Amino acid sequence: MDVVTTTPGTDLGAMIRIWRDRLPPSAAGLRTARGRRAAGLRREELADLAGMSVDYVVRLEQGRATTPSASVVASLARALQLSAAERDHLYRLAQLVPPSTGTISDHVPPGVQRVVARLGDVAVAVFAADWQLVWWNRGWTALLGDPAESRERLRNFARDRFPVDGSAPHLARWPVDEEDRDATDLAVVSDLRRATGRFPHDGRLAALVRELNAGNERFAKLWATGEVAAHREDHKTIHHPSVGPVAVDCDVLTDGDSELKIVIMTAAPGSEDETKLRLTAVAGSPAAARS
């Protein structure tokens, strides 16, 4: 007689299928064609949202891949718009320890995902408390280039501001001018210091601060001021290769205890810059010239 070791339908693959089937494409900001049979996400749609191959999603759902990495689980949780409790359950099914209190979370709650998905073509990105990019939309890609072209570790705004190896920025694929660069630099550094007080045991944040202190003289000088503040707004001119310079307002909203940063770029209503911003969505994201 067979011994049942798990409740049917509750293993990793089954739960991914259940969560995929319940999430309508519209909730993920996807357009749906008439006559569509699937009420939830298709496997290829989940794969695209999570930044992984369709084959890997299939292997997960079929139980042929049972121990995904923490970064894969985090991506799946975001793509499936899981609650915090569901995210933790997914981690445990993958035989991983869920993110603990006192450490930075890359999870984007369903409420935040609903809000940013309804902003349409507005350029929006979500950063974790250490300025690690965790989500972006097509408007962001069209305006600034595709962050997916860079390795995940390099998708960090603080590293872009204070490079330690002289590398080009990874979050903006073409030149960006700012109204007050010094003020923005100080705001980013002081915001990171605030994060160290909020998440004192986070290893990724501590490693980032050590790296920038040791490798970037400007960061070390600003860090030594001891200022504590949050980065809220900025004004930028993005030199888009297809539509030319676009002046935008960059506003930063913070979500609750997780300290997620929702970055929204908009242009003045009725302005030429607003027209250009819309044109970037039509032009798409041209390949950037990278050395």
C-alpha positions, 0 to 999 in steps of 0.5 A: 500500500502506497504511503501518501507523504503530501496532501494532493495538489499542494506541492511546489508545481501544483501551487504554481499552477493554482496561483497562475490559473487564478491571476487574470492577465489584466491584473498583470497589465497584459492585454487579452485577445478575444476568444481567449480560453485561459482565464489565468496566465499562460505559462509563457506569460508567467515566464515573461513576467518572471524573467525565466524560460517557459521550459523552466516554468514547465519543469517546475509545474511538472515537478521535474525542478523542485529546488529553485533558487531564492531569486527565482522564487522571489521573481515567481512571487512577484509575477504571481502577485502573491501575498506575504503569507503565500510568498513565504509558503512558496519559499518553504515549498522550494525548501528555502527559508522565507525572508525574515523581519529585519531584512530587505524584501524584494517582494512587490505586494499585490496592491502595489502591482495593481496600482502600477499596472493601472498607470498604463504607459507611464514609466514606472519601476519599483526598487527595494530598500537598498535601491535594487531594481525589482520590477519595471514596466514597458514604459520604463524600458521604452524611456530608459532602455531595458534593464534586463540587458544587465546582470541582476546584481548590477540593476542597482541605482546606488551602484549606478550613481557611485560606480566602483569600477568606472563602468557605465550605468546599467539602469539608463542606457543613454545619457540622463541630465539632472537639475541638481546632481549633488542633491540627488547623490546626497539623497541616495546616500542618506536614504541608504543610511536610513535603510541601515537603521531599518534593516540592520541585519540585512547582508545585501545592504551591508555588503553594498555599503561596504563596497561603495565606501571602499570603492567610490570616494564620493560615496565615502565622503557623503556617507561620512556626513551622517545625513539621514533622509529619503529620496522623494523627487527629482527633475531629469532630462533623458536624451532618448536616441529616437525622440531626443531630449525628454524633460521629466519629473521623477517622483519617489513613493515609499510603500509601508514597512518594506520600504519599497520605492515606487519611481514614476516618471512623468512630463508636464501635461500638454507639453512637448515633453509629454508628446515625446514621452508618449512617442518613446512608447511607440519608438520602443527601446532601441539598442544602446551603443555600449562599449 
